[in-house]
Amino acid sequence: MEQAVALLEVQANVAAIVGLDAMLKAADVQLIHIERRLGGRLVTVVVEGEVSACNAAAEAGARAAAEVGQVKLCEVIARPHPDVMRYLKTD
């Protein structure tokens, strides 16, 4: 099973919460990081799981977030390098 991460960057906290909710409900993924910039006006959520689960989660999250806000980025990284994971994971 290949691991992956899905990143969803949106404008506003509400869109981030709606998008994250859809991501977690759509597939077997886990939240690993939240990044807030500009006082919460730009929010990035990162989930991890298998590649197919991350693809499904990213699509669902982007679709849901676009209904309430503006999606800036939606990307899936398959087999991320361990250094990338160390940067993304929040302990």
MDTraj code that builds the backbone (N, CA, C; nanometers):
import mdtraj as md
import numpy as np

residues = "MET GLU GLN ALA VAL ALA LEU LEU GLU VAL GLN ALA ASN VAL ALA ALA ILE VAL GLY LEU ASP ALA MET LEU LYS ALA ALA ASP VAL GLN LEU ILE HIS ILE GLU ARG ARG LEU GLY GLY ARG LEU VAL THR VAL VAL VAL GLU GLY GLU VAL SER ALA CYS ASN ALA ALA ALA GLU ALA GLY ALA ARG ALA ALA ALA GLU VAL GLY GLN VAL LYS LEU CYS GLU VAL ILE ALA ARG PRO HIS PRO ASP VAL MET ARG TYR LEU LYS THR ASP".split()
xyz = np.array([
    [0.0830, -0.1182, 0.0000],
    [0.0000, 0.0000, 0.0000],
    [0.0878, 0.1251, 0.0000],
    [0.0729, 0.2059, -0.1019],
    [0.1500, 0.3282, -0.1106],
    [0.0786, 0.4386, -0.0335],
    [0.1550, 0.5110, 0.0469],
    [0.1009, 0.6215, 0.1235],
    [0.1080, 0.7498, 0.0418],
    [0.0193, 0.8429, 0.0765],
    [0.0149, 0.9708, 0.0075],
    [-0.0333, 1.0771, 0.1045],
    [-0.0197, 1.2019, 0.0628],
    [-0.0772, 1.3134, 0.1364],
    [-0.1611, 1.3952, 0.0398],
    [-0.2682, 1.4526, 0.0920],
    [-0.3529, 1.5417, 0.0134],
    [-0.3536, 1.6770, 0.0821],
    [-0.3326, 1.7834, 0.0043],
    [-0.3315, 1.9192, 0.0566],
    [-0.4487, 1.9953, -0.0031],
    [-0.5200, 2.0658, 0.0827],
    [-0.6309, 2.1503, 0.0389],
    [-0.6091, 2.2879, 0.0993],
    [-0.5874, 2.3869, 0.0134],
    [-0.5663, 2.5238, 0.0595],
    [-0.6854, 2.6080, 0.0155],
    [-0.7460, 2.6743, 0.1120],
    [-0.8673, 2.7514, 0.0855],
    [-0.8565, 2.8886, 0.1495],
    [-0.9452, 2.9753, 0.1060],
    [-0.9533, 3.1084, 0.1632],
    [-1.0645, 3.1067, 0.2668],
    [-1.0296, 3.1250, 0.3934],
    [-1.1208, 3.1366, 0.5077],
    [-1.1325, 3.0061, 0.5864],
    [-1.1479, 3.0224, 0.7172],
    [-1.1595, 2.9094, 0.8086],
    [-1.2823, 2.8241, 0.7815],
    [-1.3935, 2.8872, 0.7491],
    [-1.5170, 2.8120, 0.7270],
    [-1.5015, 2.7155, 0.6102],
    [-1.4436, 2.7615, 0.5012],
    [-1.4222, 2.6741, 0.3857],
    [-1.3268, 2.5604, 0.4213],
    [-1.2267, 2.5880, 0.5059],
    [-1.1331, 2.4839, 0.5479],
    [-1.2037, 2.3771, 0.6301],
    [-1.2904, 2.4185, 0.7201],
    [-1.3621, 2.3220, 0.8037],
    [-1.4577, 2.2384, 0.7200],
    [-1.5294, 2.3014, 0.6300],
    [-1.6226, 2.2289, 0.5430],
    [-1.5457, 2.1316, 0.4534],
    [-1.4354, 2.1774, 0.3957],
    [-1.3546, 2.0913, 0.3101],
    [-1.2933, 1.9750, 0.3864],
    [-1.2415, 2.0016, 0.5054],
    [-1.1821, 1.8955, 0.5870],
    [-1.2869, 1.7937, 0.6287],
    [-1.4041, 1.8393, 0.6664],
    [-1.5120, 1.7480, 0.7031],
    [-1.5444, 1.6532, 0.5875],
    [-1.5549, 1.7088, 0.4677],
    [-1.5842, 1.6268, 0.3497],
    [-1.4705, 1.5293, 0.3213],
    [-1.3465, 1.5727, 0.3393],
    [-1.2313, 1.4854, 0.3146],
    [-1.2322, 1.3657, 0.4091],
    [-1.2562, 1.3917, 0.5365],
    [-1.2526, 1.2848, 0.6360],
    [-1.3696, 1.1880, 0.6218],
    [-1.4826, 1.2375, 0.5724],
    [-1.5995, 1.1518, 0.5527],
    [-1.5921, 1.0717, 0.4230],
    [-1.5206, 1.1239, 0.3236],
    [-1.5187, 1.0610, 0.1914],
    [-1.4263, 0.9401, 0.1836],
    [-1.3226, 0.9366, 0.2657],
    [-1.2229, 0.8297, 0.2518],
    [-1.1533, 0.8045, 0.3848],
    [-1.0785, 0.6970, 0.3883],
    [-1.0048, 0.6585, 0.5084],
    [-0.8724, 0.7340, 0.5130],
    [-0.8790, 0.8600, 0.5564],
    [-0.7612, 0.9452, 0.5694],
    [-0.7597, 1.0050, 0.7096],
    [-0.6422, 1.0538, 0.7503],
    [-0.6270, 1.1152, 0.8809],
    [-0.5662, 1.2535, 0.8659],
    [-0.6161, 1.3472, 0.9450],
    [-0.5613, 1.4823, 0.9473],
    [-0.4230, 1.4785, 1.0123],
    [-0.3229, 1.5388, 0.9464],
    [-0.1894, 1.5429, 1.0053],
    [-0.1382, 1.6850, 1.0257],
    [-0.1984, 1.7845, 0.9589],
    [-0.1452, 1.9203, 0.9724],
    [-0.2494, 2.0239, 0.9301],
    [-0.2485, 2.1359, 1.0016],
    [-0.3284, 2.2528, 0.9624],
    [-0.2355, 2.3727, 0.9681],
    [-0.2358, 2.4514, 0.8645],
    [-0.1527, 2.5715, 0.8561],
    [-0.2439, 2.6910, 0.8326],
    [-0.2358, 2.7896, 0.9210],
    [-0.3169, 2.9111, 0.9059],
    [-0.2235, 3.0282, 0.8752],
    [-0.2575, 3.1017, 0.7721],
    [-0.1799, 3.2198, 0.7328],
    [-0.2736, 3.3394, 0.7261],
    [-0.2166, 3.4557, 0.7397],
    [-0.2918, 3.5814, 0.7274],
    [-0.4099, 3.5860, 0.8227],
    [-0.3896, 3.5424, 0.9454],
    [-0.4965, 3.5478, 1.0452],
    [-0.6115, 3.4539, 1.0156],
    [-0.5857, 3.3432, 0.9501],
    [-0.6917, 3.2477, 0.9180],
    [-0.7604, 3.2741, 0.7860],
    [-0.7140, 3.3739, 0.7122],
    [-0.7754, 3.4007, 0.5818],
    [-0.7265, 3.3055, 0.4748],
    [-0.6151, 3.2376, 0.4995],
    [-0.5639, 3.1360, 0.4083],
    [-0.5279, 3.0145, 0.4937],
    [-0.5967, 2.9040, 0.4706],
    [-0.5815, 2.7850, 0.5535],
    [-0.5493, 2.6657, 0.4637],
    [-0.4492, 2.5866, 0.5076],
    [-0.4125, 2.4640, 0.4379],
    [-0.4319, 2.3469, 0.5327],
    [-0.5044, 2.2463, 0.4881],
    [-0.5196, 2.1232, 0.5656],
    [-0.4502, 2.0109, 0.4898],
    [-0.3865, 1.9214, 0.5656],
    [-0.3127, 1.8101, 0.5064],
    [-0.3617, 1.6811, 0.5706],
    [-0.3991, 1.5852, 0.4870],
    [-0.4408, 1.4535, 0.5345],
    [-0.3507, 1.3490, 0.4723],
    [-0.3417, 1.2322, 0.5377],
    [-0.2617, 1.1240, 0.4822],
    [-0.3425, 0.9960, 0.4787],
    [-0.3040, 0.9081, 0.3871],
    [-0.3686, 0.7786, 0.3701],
    [-0.3136, 0.7130, 0.2455],
    [-0.3840, 0.6121, 0.1971],
    [-0.3430, 0.5483, 0.0721],
    [-0.3702, 0.6433, -0.0441],
    [-0.3035, 0.6180, -0.1550],
    [-0.3134, 0.7074, -0.2700],
    [-0.4580, 0.7224, -0.3166],
    [-0.5292, 0.6127, -0.3322],
    [-0.6676, 0.6203, -0.3795],
    [-0.7567, 0.6941, -0.2798],
    [-0.7334, 0.6740, -0.1509],
    [-0.8120, 0.7435, -0.0489],
    [-0.7829, 0.8932, -0.0509],
    [-0.6570, 0.9300, -0.0684],
    [-0.6216, 1.0720, -0.0750],
    [-0.6807, 1.1388, -0.1984],
    [-0.6823, 1.0678, -0.3109],
    [-0.7448, 1.1232, -0.4313],
    [-0.8933, 1.1483, -0.4091],
    [-0.9624, 1.0519, -0.3508],
    [-1.1056, 1.0674, -0.3236],
    [-1.1304, 1.1797, -0.2238],
    [-1.0481, 1.1859, -0.1206],
    [-1.0638, 1.2898, -0.0196],
    [-1.0391, 1.4283, -0.0780],
    [-0.9371, 1.4421, -0.1606],
    [-0.9061, 1.5716, -0.2206],
    [-1.0196, 1.6203, -0.3095],
    [-1.0740, 1.5318, -0.3905],
    [-1.1860, 1.5701, -0.4782],
    [-1.3070, 1.6133, -0.3962],
    [-1.3413, 1.5357, -0.2933],
    [-1.4576, 1.5677, -0.2105],
    [-1.4354, 1.6973, -0.1333],
    [-1.3157, 1.7151, -0.0796],
    [-1.2859, 1.8358, -0.0032],
    [-1.2899, 1.9611, -0.0884],
    [-1.2331, 1.9554, -0.2068],
    [-1.2327, 2.0712, -0.2964],
    [-1.3741, 2.1065, -0.3413],
    [-1.4523, 2.0046, -0.3711],
    [-1.5906, 2.0281, -0.4143],
    [-1.6715, 2.0944, -0.3024],
    [-1.6587, 2.0435, -0.1801],
    [-1.7352, 2.0974, -0.0671],
    [-1.6878, 2.2378, -0.0303],
    [-1.5572, 2.2587, -0.0281],
    [-1.5030, 2.3898, 0.0082],
    [-1.5393, 2.4963, -0.0946],
    [-1.5467, 2.4577, -0.2216],
    [-1.5807, 2.5539, -0.3272],
    [-1.7234, 2.6057, -0.3142],
    [-1.8091, 2.5321, -0.2447],
    [-1.9474, 2.5772, -0.2259],
    [-1.9574, 2.6925, -0.1271],
    [-1.8599, 2.7055, -0.0366],
    [-1.8682, 2.8101, 0.0657],
    [-1.7518, 2.9078, 0.0619],
    [-1.6521, 2.8829, -0.0210],
    [-1.5353, 2.9700, -0.0282],
    [-1.4559, 2.9467, -0.1540],
    [-1.3359, 2.9993, -0.1548],
    [-1.2504, 2.9889, -0.2719],
    [-1.1378, 2.8891, -0.2460],
    [-1.1240, 2.7920, -0.3340],
    [-1.0180, 2.6917, -0.3243],
    [-0.8957, 2.7453, -0.3993],
    [-0.7839, 2.7529, -0.3286],
    [-0.6600, 2.8013, -0.3896],
    [-0.5758, 2.6871, -0.4447],
    [-0.5773, 2.5710, -0.3753],
    [-0.4934, 2.4594, -0.4157],
    [-0.5559, 2.3300, -0.3683],
    [-0.5483, 2.2290, -0.4503],
    [-0.5890, 2.0942, -0.4125],
    [-0.4925, 1.9999, -0.4833],
    [-0.4113, 1.9310, -0.4038],
    [-0.3051, 1.8495, -0.4630],
    [-0.2846, 1.7219, -0.3825],
    [-0.2495, 1.6141, -0.4523],
    [-0.2152, 1.4871, -0.3884],
    [-0.0707, 1.4553, -0.4227],
    [0.0072, 1.4191, -0.3201],
    [0.1464, 1.3792, -0.3395],
    [0.1575, 1.2322, -0.3017],
    [0.1825, 1.1486, -0.3998],
    [0.1996, 1.0051, -0.3755],
    [0.3433, 0.9777, -0.3319],
    [0.3591, 0.8856, -0.2395],
    [0.4896, 0.8442, -0.1876],
    [0.5788, 0.9631, -0.1537],
    [0.5351, 1.0524, -0.0642],
    [0.6182, 1.1692, -0.0324],
    [0.7490, 1.1279, 0.0359],
    [0.8519, 1.2020, 0.0093],
    [0.9829, 1.1772, 0.0695],
    [0.9718, 1.1936, 0.2217],
    [1.0470, 1.1164, 0.2996],
    [1.0411, 1.1286, 0.4460],
    [1.0698, 1.2696, 0.4979],
    [1.1544, 1.3449, 0.4291],
    [1.1817, 1.4826, 0.4716],
    [1.0596, 1.5714, 0.4538],
    [0.9818, 1.5455, 0.3515],
    [0.8574, 1.6205, 0.3309],
    [0.7587, 1.5873, 0.4426],
    [0.7499, 1.4606, 0.4785],
    [0.6588, 1.4198, 0.5858],
    [0.6998, 1.4801, 0.7196],
    [0.8274, 1.4901, 0.7444],
    [0.8747, 1.5508, 0.8689],
    [0.8336, 1.6981, 0.8751],
    [0.8334, 1.7646, 0.7613],
    [0.7922, 1.9045, 0.7536],
    [0.6409, 1.9196, 0.7749],
    [0.5637, 1.8238, 0.7242],
    [0.4184, 1.8340, 0.7292],
    [0.3558, 1.7883, 0.8598],
    [0.4113, 1.6864, 0.9219],
    [0.3483, 1.6303, 1.0414],
    [0.3591, 1.7241, 1.1598],
    [0.2483, 1.7363, 1.2325],
    [0.2433, 1.8176, 1.3527],
    [0.2456, 1.7240, 1.4727],
    [0.3367, 1.7456, 1.5622],
    [0.3430, 1.6604, 1.6811],
    [0.2871, 1.7297, 1.8022],
])
top = md.Topology()
chain = top.add_chain()
for i, resn in enumerate(residues, 1):
    res = top.add_residue(resn, chain, resSeq=i)
    for name in ("N", "CA", "C"):
        top.add_atom(name, md.element.get_by_symbol(name[0]), res)
traj = md.Trajectory(xyz[None], top)
